[in-house]
Amino acid sequence: MSENVWIAGGGVICGIGQNLAQCLDAFEKMQPGMGTMRHLHSVHAQTFPVVEVKADNNELAQRAGLPAHLSRTALLSMIAAKEAWDSTGLGDIAQYRAGFVSANTVGGMDKTEHFFEAFVEDNSKGRLREVVHHECGSITELVADAMGIRHHVSTISTACSSGANALMYGARMISNGLLDVVIAGGTDALTRFTLNGFNTLMILDQQKCRPFDDTRTGLNLGEGAGYVVLVADRLAEKIKPWCRLSGFANANDAYHQTASSPDGTGNYLAMQGALQMSGLQPADIGYINLHGTGTQNNDSSEGLAIVRLFEKDYPPVSSTKSFTGHTLGASGGIEAVLSACALKEGIIYPNAQFATQMKELPFSPVTAFSRGHALQHVMSNSFGFGGNCSSLVFSKQ
């Protein structure tokens, strides 16, 4: 990159907290967010635990300053994006060439599902305002307009790596001098479509998910939003940035529509490429926030890729999805905020529900929250459907 890209701040809302501080408290108190569905209405409500944000749309709309009839995906996005910007101390966003690069996979599908319930019963009752924001880009545009961002607006939708890829795209805009600041990350609300889809794939756990545990049987779906604010050196000098986005890479092993290659080729190439961009060696990484979904295939392929890349010098690893669930398009953004915060605060997050080491791996995830680590470099992994694999590296300097 031609210019350094710094993390000036971050914001999160998810099933374990309404903001970053609440999320950190949940990690420290070992309080995963899985529970019975309250806001999502599904025939599977008693079968599959989910990690819902603990607020209804009216409450979210009040916090977001947006109308309550908008998609939950947009409301979550606005709350996290605003927290991210407010955490920077950069003042009025209108004074900068600002961009918003936001990822999601469901768009306003939550509202579309409600529309069809009424429409099927009586086709004169379908309300158009519930479907006009169905597509993914509409969610980004709603929030960009509300934030007053005019210079550049983009939507990324690459399945579970979407949020990480949003950071990569935003970083390129910054490093090439096209923008002063970029709010980058992702958002997604729970929908019946995604729940039913993952159920069809037979990768939903009926208990709390257990990433990197030998007894794992699947993932728990979650919802939320997470964004960081990316800035170049000129603005970083005016504030106290959290850390630097020193490296990133996207790779694809083109193995399968949904599954990772058994040996984790795409995972390995993404991690290796991020290290190469950052100028680091594997031994320099002090902590990895794993993709760690809790499925048989994902955890095995990611673990084997780590074995190949790090050989016997394994850093502490954990999956924060064991608390937040898999938030799909939001996950890369949420985990980027958590990883950057881990570096800033010297935190290593626990891997909840872990009991039994995977037979094929020589390492296990961390199971206790801890502070006071002299971390210099942290990696965050986001590996999606279609082999779309991305890794980010955050560095102190």
Secondary structure, 3 states (H helix, E strand, C coil): CCCCEEEEEEEEEECCECCHHHHHHHHHCCCCCCECCCCCCCCCCCCCCEECCCCCHHHHHHHHCCCCCCCHHHHHHHHHHHHHHHCCCCCCHHHCCEEEEEECCCCCHHHHHHHHHHHHHCCCCCCHHHCCCCCHHHHHHHHHHHHCCCCEEEEECCHHHHHHHHHHHHHHHHHCCCCCEEEEEEEECCCHHHHHHHHHCCCECCCCCCCCECCCCCECEECEEEEEEEEEHHHHCCCCCCEEEEEEEEEECCCCCCCCCCCCHHHHHHHHHHHHHHCCCHHHCCEEECCCCCCHHHHHHHHHHHHHHHCCCCCCEECCHHHHCECHHHHHHHHHHHHHHHHHHCCECCCCCCCCECCCCCCCCCCCCECCCCCCEEEEEEECHHHEEEEEEEECC
